[in-house]
């Protein structure tokens, strides 16, 4: 029996998600529908295909063998249909999926969501966290359209370019430093610090910058997300070193002072990565252009 296209889409989704429930959500189907499709595929191919695992399913050797051909075939079909139809952002119901690092999610997502609401109101925008390392399979197989963050060793098969740079500022509780007093090195090293240590390798970069300048922090609290730092600083009456754009967005709402770091910690980049298979996809080209337009505004404002 030759499986139909719908069954192959189910196989592809389960292969990438390694979880039947997640695959069903991705396809907009019920879990029972996906399970039934897998049963039909098992019968057609004479193999279990996916075996139960602790946190989902694991593919069999047969599934791993046929997965690349199925992914490539589905991609060619999708590109053929999209090339035949002009892309209209105002009418599309396409779902765009992005992998975002924690910093990029804070500074880019509000503008991106507003742009979608205005220009592509029927489209869906879905965000997932970017892990410490970028797996090219998540972009090659169309699980995600773009990845945005910092890539210390991006895979060579992806298109990677720099979007913008940012520096560092200090969020300081007003009672921690007299009004009008500069934040000098002695004050910086004395005040209790809320240290942001997000997932991945960003924290390693900041720690190395600190070590290079000899600047020390009197650590009182370690948090995993930039948005946890401002309320903690306000409550502790201390200080946090965060990206400049994060400081600008959060200082006012939490009644904090936005002050320069007493030593120059330099700049850090944010990048975008995508698979070259999507180069001729008009919807993907629109998305890349939209991100570029928003980032141009960032660069224009410094």
C-alpha positions in Angstrom: 0.0 0.0 0.0 1.3 3.5 -0.9 0.8 5.9 2.0 -0.9 9.2 1.1 0.6 12.6 1.6 -1.2 13.3 4.9 0.4 10.2 6.4 3.8 11.4 5.3 3.2 14.8 6.9 2.4 13.0 10.2 5.5 10.9 10.0 7.6 14.0 9.3 6.1 15.9 12.3 6.6 13.0 14.7 10.1 12.5 13.5 11.0 16.1 14.2 9.0 16.6 17.5 9.8 13.1 18.9 6.5 13.4 20.6 3.0 12.5 19.4 1.2 15.2 21.3 3.6 17.9 20.1 3.2 16.6 16.5 -0.6 16.7 16.8 -0.4 20.4 18.0 1.9 21.3 15.2 -0.4 19.7 12.6 -3.6 21.1 14.2 -4.9 17.6 14.7 -6.1 15.5 17.6 -3.7 13.1 19.2 -5.9 10.2 18.3 -5.9 11.2 14.7 -2.1 11.3 14.6 -1.9 7.9 16.4 -4.3 6.4 13.9 -2.2 7.8 11.0 0.9 6.2 12.6 -0.9 2.9 12.8 -1.6 3.0 9.1 2.0 3.9 8.3 3.3 1.0 10.4 1.0 -1.3 8.5 2.1 0.1 5.1 5.8 0.0 5.9 5.9 -3.1 8.0 7.8 -1.4 10.8 7.1 0.0 14.2 8.7 3.3 13.1 8.5 5.0 16.6 9.0 3.3 20.0 7.9 4.7 23.3 10.6 6.6 25.2 10.8 8.4 28.5 9.8 11.8 27.2 8.1 10.8 23.9 9.1 8.5 21.1 12.3 7.4 19.5 12.5 6.5 15.8 13.5 3.0 14.7 16.3 2.3 12.2 13.8 2.1 9.4 12.3 5.5 10.3 15.8 7.1 10.4 16.5 5.6 7.0 13.5 7.0 5.2 13.2 10.3 7.1 15.6 12.4 4.9 13.8 11.3 1.7 10.4 12.1 3.1 11.5 15.5 4.4 13.1 16.4 1.1 10.0 15.3 -0.9 7.6 17.2 1.3 9.8 20.3 1.0 9.9 20.1 -2.8 6.1 19.7 -3.0 5.6 22.6 -0.6 8.0 24.9 -2.5 6.3 23.9 -5.8 2.8 24.9 -4.6 4.1 28.1 -3.0 5.9 29.1 -6.1 2.7 28.7 -8.1 0.8 31.0 -5.8 1.7 34.6 -5.1 2.3 35.3 -1.4 -0.2 37.8 0.1 0.7 38.6 3.7 -2.7 40.2 4.2 -4.5 37.0 3.3 -2.1 34.2 4.3 -3.0 31.8 7.1 0.5 30.4 7.2 2.1 29.6 10.5 5.6 31.0 11.0 7.7 29.4 13.6 10.8 31.1 15.1 13.5 30.0 17.4 14.5 32.9 19.6 17.3 33.4 22.2 16.1 35.0 25.5 17.5 38.5 24.7 16.2 38.6 21.1 12.8 37.5 22.3 12.6 40.5 24.7 13.7 43.2 22.3 12.4 41.9 18.9 9.2 40.1 19.7 6.9 43.0 20.6 7.7 44.8 17.4 7.4 41.7 15.3 4.1 40.8 16.9 2.7 44.3 16.2 3.9 44.1 12.6 2.2 40.7 12.1 -1.0 42.1 13.6 -0.9 45.0 11.1 0.3 43.3 7.9 -0.5 39.6 8.3 -3.5 39.5 10.7 -4.5 36.0 9.6 -1.1 34.4 9.9 0.1 32.6 13.0 3.4 33.5 14.8 4.8 30.8 17.1 7.9 31.2 19.2 10.1 28.5 20.7 13.3 28.9 22.8 16.6 28.6 21.2 18.8 26.1 23.0 22.6 26.3 23.6 23.4 24.9 20.2 21.6 25.3 16.9 20.5 22.0 15.3 20.4 22.6 11.5 17.7 19.8 11.2 15.2 22.1 12.8 15.6 24.6 10.0 16.3 22.1 7.1 13.2 20.1 7.8 11.0 23.2 8.1 10.2 22.7 11.8 11.2 26.4 12.1 11.6 29.2 9.6 14.2 31.3 11.3 16.5 31.1 14.3 17.6 34.4 16.0 20.1 34.7 18.7 23.9 34.2 19.2 25.5 31.3 17.4 29.1 30.7 18.5 29.5 27.9 16.0 26.7 27.9 13.5 26.5 24.9 11.1 28.0 25.7 7.7 24.9 24.5 5.8 22.9 27.4 7.2 22.7 31.0 6.0 23.9 33.1 9.0 24.1 36.9 9.1 24.5 39.5 11.8 21.4 41.6 12.6 22.5 44.2 15.2 24.7 44.7 18.1 24.1 45.8 21.7 26.2 46.8 24.7 25.7 46.7 28.4 24.2 49.0 31.0 23.5 48.8 34.8 20.1 48.8 36.4 20.5 50.3 39.9 18.0 50.7 42.7 17.7 54.4 43.6 18.4 53.9 47.3 21.6 52.0 46.4 23.4 55.1 45.1 22.9 58.8 46.1 21.1 60.8 43.5 23.5 62.3 41.0 26.4 60.1 42.2 28.3 58.4 39.4 28.5 54.6 39.4 32.2 54.1 39.8 34.1 50.9 40.1 34.1 50.9 43.9 30.3 51.2 44.0 29.8 48.7 41.3 31.8 46.0 43.1 30.3 46.8 46.5 26.6 46.7 45.7 24.7 43.4 45.8 24.3 42.1 42.3 21.5 40.2 40.5 23.4 38.1 38.0 21.6 37.0 34.9 22.8 33.5 33.7 20.6 32.5 30.8 20.7 29.1 29.1 23.4 28.7 26.5 26.8 30.3 26.1 25.8 34.0 26.5 26.7 34.0 30.1 30.2 32.6 29.3 30.8 35.6 27.1 29.9 38.2 29.7 31.9 36.4 32.4 34.9 36.4 30.2 34.5 40.1 29.6 34.3 40.7 33.3 37.4 38.7 33.9 39.2 40.5 31.1 38.6 43.9 32.9 39.2 42.6 36.4 35.7 43.8 37.3 34.1 41.9 40.2 30.5 41.4 41.2 29.2 41.0 44.7 26.7 38.3 43.7 23.5 38.2 45.9 21.2 36.4 43.5 21.5 34.4 40.2 18.5 34.3 37.8 18.0 32.7 34.4 16.1 35.4 32.5 16.7 39.1 31.9 13.1 40.0 32.9 13.7 38.5 36.3 16.5 41.0 37.1 14.6 44.3 37.3 12.0 43.4 40.0 14.8 41.6 41.9 17.0 44.6 41.8 14.2 46.8 42.9 13.4 44.5 45.8 17.0 43.9 46.9 18.1 47.5 46.5 21.0 46.4 44.3 22.3 46.3 40.8 22.3 44.2 37.6 24.3 44.3 34.4 22.1 43.7 31.4 22.0 44.5 27.7 21.4 48.2 26.9 18.1 47.7 25.2 16.8 45.6 28.1 17.8 48.3 30.6 16.0 51.0 28.5 12.8 48.9 28.4 12.7 48.0 32.1 14.3 50.8 34.2 11.3 53.1 34.1 8.6 50.6 34.9 10.5 49.3 38.0 11.7 52.7 39.2 15.4 51.9 38.5 18.3 54.1 37.3 19.8 53.2 34.0 23.6 53.9 34.3 26.7 53.1 32.3 29.0 50.2 33.4 32.1 51.7 35.0 34.3 49.9 32.5 33.9 49.2 28.8 32.5 45.7 28.3 32.2 46.1 24.5 29.4 44.9 22.2 27.8 41.6 21.5 26.0 40.6 18.2 22.6 39.1 17.5 22.3 36.9 14.4 19.7 35.2 12.2 20.0 31.8 10.7 17.9 30.0 8.1 18.2 27.1 5.6 19.1 28.0 1.9 16.3 25.7 0.8 13.9 28.5 1.7 15.6 31.1 -0.4 12.9 31.1 -3.1 10.0 30.7 -0.7 8.1 34.1 -1.1 6.6 33.8 2.4 10.0 33.2 3.9 11.4 36.1 1.9 8.7 38.3 3.3 9.5 37.2 6.9 13.2 37.9 6.4 12.4 41.3 5.0 10.1 42.1 7.9 12.7 41.2 10.5 15.3 43.2 8.6 13.0 46.2 8.5 12.5 46.1 12.3 16.2 45.7 12.9 16.9 48.7 10.7 14.9 50.7 13.2 17.0 49.3 16.0 20.2 50.3 14.2 18.8 53.7 13.3 18.2 54.5 17.0 21.5 53.1 18.1 
